[in-house]
Amino acid sequence: MNYYRHFAAQTLAEGVRSPFIYLVSFLFSLVGVLLLRNLDGASLEPKMMEFISMALVFNGLAFLGYASIFLYAQRVFFQEKKARTLTMTLCSPASLGEVFWGKVAGLVTGAFIVPTLVMLAAAAVFAPRALLELASWKMAAALGIVLAAQIIYAAVSGMFMLSTRDERSVSVVLYCFGGAQVFLTALTKTAAGQTMFRGIVFQYAVITAVLGLLTAAAYYLYFSKMRVLESA
């Protein structure tokens, strides 16, 4: 049995049965359409359009994703651990890695990927010209980097929630990622219009890769089934 797929589907199904995904998708769509409608017919220069597209993805969409995952993660990880159902799950044939990464996949899909796809679909309907003007390979790369950042954030939040007794302390993770994002917004200004290896996409990709390595180190060196069971 593919336990990764099972726990991913289970986590996503729980979100679909609640109003959370629908509310977040509506919020993403509302913000995206309103912003793009303001750009529709603005006739901005290509460099300015590139700057705006990077700002919308790196500084706007990333923040929305962090907030959405933060809210959804408490239901996925902490509440299940508090109800003791996670302890029974970890006693099943599924390993901690299969349970954890399956839940992370379902969490990111429900809290970020689905709302983002709904937002893009709404923008294609209500602001197609602005969306077409912003579309580029850099914007596609930026979306990929932000998706990777959301996966990292979901994994860090999950490890933190499963290893602590106080769910309120996970706000520290959101604060750290949000603070880092505020700091990184300066890159959108300083790197705008520069070449590939000095531009926004490259700099964000390097920073995200470093965060990924740190997260992998925390997962392999700190996170364990024993820590999860002891914190239950």
C-alpha positions as CSV (number, residue, x, y, z in Angstrom):
1,M,0.0,0.0,0.0
2,N,1.2,3.5,-0.8
3,Y,1.0,5.2,2.6
4,Y,2.3,8.5,1.3
5,R,-0.6,8.7,-1.1
6,H,-3.1,7.5,1.5
7,F,-2.3,10.1,4.1
8,A,-2.0,12.9,1.4
9,A,-5.5,12.0,0.1
10,Q,-6.9,11.7,3.7
11,T,-5.5,15.1,4.7
12,L,-6.9,16.7,1.5
13,A,-10.3,15.0,1.9
14,E,-10.6,16.4,5.5
15,G,-10.0,19.9,4.1
16,V,-12.5,19.4,1.3
17,R,-15.2,18.4,3.9
18,S,-14.6,21.6,5.8
19,P,-15.2,25.2,4.6
20,F,-11.5,26.0,4.9
21,I,-10.3,25.3,1.4
22,Y,-13.3,27.1,-0.1
23,L,-12.9,30.2,2.0
24,V,-9.1,30.4,1.3
25,S,-9.7,29.8,-2.4
26,F,-12.2,32.7,-2.4
27,L,-9.7,34.9,-0.5
28,F,-6.9,34.1,-2.9
29,S,-9.1,34.7,-5.9
30,L,-10.5,38.0,-4.6
31,V,-7.1,39.4,-3.8
32,G,-5.6,38.2,-7.1
33,V,-8.5,39.5,-9.3
34,L,-8.6,42.9,-7.6
35,L,-4.9,43.4,-8.0
36,L,-4.9,42.3,-11.7
37,R,-7.9,44.3,-12.5
38,N,-6.1,47.4,-11.3
39,L,-3.3,46.6,-13.8
40,D,-5.6,45.8,-16.7
41,G,-4.9,48.4,-19.4
42,A,-2.2,50.2,-17.4
43,S,0.3,50.0,-20.3
44,L,3.4,49.7,-18.1
45,E,6.9,49.3,-19.3
46,P,8.2,45.7,-19.5
47,K,10.7,46.2,-16.6
48,M,7.9,47.5,-14.4
49,M,5.6,44.6,-15.3
50,E,8.4,42.2,-14.4
51,F,8.9,44.0,-11.1
52,I,5.2,43.8,-10.3
53,S,4.9,40.1,-11.3
54,M,7.8,39.2,-9.0
55,A,6.3,41.3,-6.2
56,L,2.9,39.7,-6.5
57,V,4.3,36.2,-6.4
58,F,7.2,36.5,-3.9
59,N,5.8,39.1,-1.6
60,G,2.0,38.6,-2.0
61,L,1.3,35.0,-2.8
62,A,4.0,33.7,-0.4
63,F,2.4,35.6,2.5
64,L,-1.0,34.3,1.7
65,G,0.3,30.8,1.5
66,Y,2.1,31.0,4.9
67,A,-1.0,32.3,6.6
68,S,-3.2,29.6,4.9
69,I,-0.8,26.7,5.8
70,F,-0.5,28.0,9.4
71,L,-4.2,27.8,9.9
72,Y,-4.7,24.5,8.2
73,A,-1.6,22.8,9.8
74,Q,-3.0,23.1,13.3
75,R,-5.9,20.9,12.2
76,V,-3.7,18.5,10.3
77,F,-1.0,18.0,13.0
78,F,-1.7,19.3,16.4
79,Q,-5.3,18.5,16.9
80,E,-4.9,15.0,15.7
81,K,-2.0,14.5,18.1
82,K,-4.0,16.0,20.9
83,A,-6.9,13.6,20.2
84,R,-4.4,10.7,20.4
85,T,-5.3,9.4,17.0
86,L,-1.8,10.1,15.7
87,T,-0.3,7.8,18.3
88,M,-2.4,5.0,17.0
89,T,-1.5,5.8,13.5
90,L,2.2,5.7,14.3
91,C,1.7,2.2,15.7
92,S,0.4,1.0,12.3
93,P,2.6,-0.4,9.5
94,A,3.1,3.1,8.1
95,S,6.4,4.8,9.1
96,L,6.7,8.2,10.6
97,G,8.1,9.5,7.3
98,E,5.2,8.1,5.3
99,V,2.6,9.7,7.7
100,F,4.5,13.0,8.0
101,W,5.2,13.6,4.3
102,G,1.9,12.4,3.2
103,K,0.2,14.9,5.5
104,V,2.6,17.6,4.3
105,A,1.7,16.9,0.7
106,G,-2.1,17.0,1.5
107,L,-1.6,20.1,3.6
108,V,0.3,22.0,0.8
109,T,-2.2,20.9,-1.8
110,G,-5.3,21.9,0.1
111,A,-3.9,25.2,1.7
112,F,-1.8,26.5,-1.2
113,I,-2.0,24.6,-4.6
114,V,-5.7,24.4,-4.9
115,P,-6.3,28.1,-3.8
116,T,-3.6,29.2,-6.2
117,L,-5.1,27.3,-9.1
118,V,-8.5,28.7,-8.4
119,M,-7.0,32.2,-8.2
120,L,-5.3,31.8,-11.6
121,A,-8.6,30.4,-13.1
122,A,-10.5,33.4,-11.7
123,A,-7.8,35.8,-13.0
124,A,-8.0,34.2,-16.5
125,V,-11.8,34.9,-16.5
126,F,-12.0,38.3,-14.9
127,A,-8.6,39.8,-15.8
128,P,-7.2,37.9,-18.7
129,R,-5.2,40.7,-20.4
130,A,-3.3,41.6,-17.2
131,L,-2.6,37.9,-16.5
132,L,-1.3,37.5,-20.0
133,E,1.0,40.6,-19.7
134,L,2.4,39.3,-16.4
135,A,3.0,35.7,-17.7
136,S,6.7,34.9,-18.4
137,W,9.2,32.2,-17.7
138,K,10.4,34.2,-14.7
139,M,6.9,34.2,-13.2
140,A,6.6,30.5,-13.7
141,A,9.9,30.0,-12.0
142,A,8.8,32.3,-9.2
143,L,5.7,30.2,-8.7
144,G,7.8,27.1,-8.5
145,I,10.1,28.6,-5.9
146,V,7.2,29.8,-3.8
147,L,5.7,26.4,-3.9
148,A,9.0,24.9,-2.7
149,A,9.0,27.5,0.1
150,Q,5.5,26.5,1.1
151,I,6.5,22.9,1.3
152,I,9.5,23.8,3.5
153,Y,7.2,25.9,5.7
154,A,4.6,23.2,6.0
155,A,7.3,20.6,7.0
156,V,8.9,22.9,9.6
157,S,5.5,23.7,11.1
158,G,4.6,20.0,11.1
159,M,7.9,19.0,12.9
160,F,7.4,21.8,15.4
161,M,3.8,20.9,16.1
162,L,4.4,17.2,16.5
163,S,7.3,17.9,18.9
164,T,5.8,20.4,21.2
165,R,3.0,20.3,23.8
166,D,1.8,23.9,23.3
167,E,0.2,24.6,19.9
168,R,0.6,28.3,20.5
169,S,4.3,28.1,20.2
170,V,4.1,27.2,16.5
171,S,3.4,30.9,15.9
172,V,7.2,31.3,16.3
173,V,7.6,29.4,13.1
174,L,5.2,31.8,11.3
175,Y,6.9,34.8,12.8
176,C,10.3,33.6,11.6
177,F,9.2,32.8,8.1
178,G,7.2,36.0,7.9
179,G,10.1,38.1,9.2
180,A,12.4,36.5,6.7
181,Q,9.9,37.2,3.9
182,V,9.7,40.9,5.0
183,F,13.5,41.0,4.8
184,L,13.6,39.4,1.4
185,T,11.2,41.9,-0.1
186,A,14.1,44.2,-0.4
187,L,15.5,41.8,-3.0
188,T,12.5,42.6,-5.2
189,K,13.7,46.2,-5.4
190,T,17.5,45.7,-5.4
191,A,17.5,42.8,-7.9
192,A,14.8,44.1,-10.3
193,G,16.0,44.2,-13.8
194,Q,19.4,42.5,-13.1
195,T,20.8,39.6,-15.0
196,M,19.9,36.0,-14.2
197,F,22.6,35.2,-11.7
198,R,22.0,38.5,-9.8
199,G,18.3,38.8,-10.3
200,I,15.3,38.1,-8.0
201,V,14.6,34.6,-9.2
202,F,18.2,33.4,-8.7
203,Q,18.5,35.0,-5.2
204,Y,15.2,33.6,-4.0
205,A,16.1,30.1,-5.4
206,V,19.4,30.1,-3.5
207,I,17.7,31.2,-0.3
208,T,15.0,28.6,-0.6
209,A,17.6,25.9,-1.3
210,V,19.4,26.8,1.9
211,L,16.2,26.7,3.8
212,G,15.5,23.3,2.3
213,L,18.9,22.0,3.4
214,L,18.3,23.3,7.0
215,T,14.9,21.7,7.0
216,A,16.3,18.3,5.8
217,A,19.0,18.5,8.5
218,A,16.3,19.2,11.2
219,Y,14.2,16.3,9.9
220,Y,17.0,13.7,9.9
221,L,18.9,14.9,13.0
222,Y,16.1,16.0,15.3
223,F,12.7,14.7,14.3
224,S,11.8,11.2,15.4
225,K,8.9,9.0,16.4
226,M,10.0,9.0,20.0
227,R,9.9,12.8,20.2
228,V,6.3,12.8,18.7
229,L,5.1,10.1,21.2
230,E,6.8,11.9,24.2
231,S,5.1,15.2,23.3
232,A,1.6,13.7,23.0
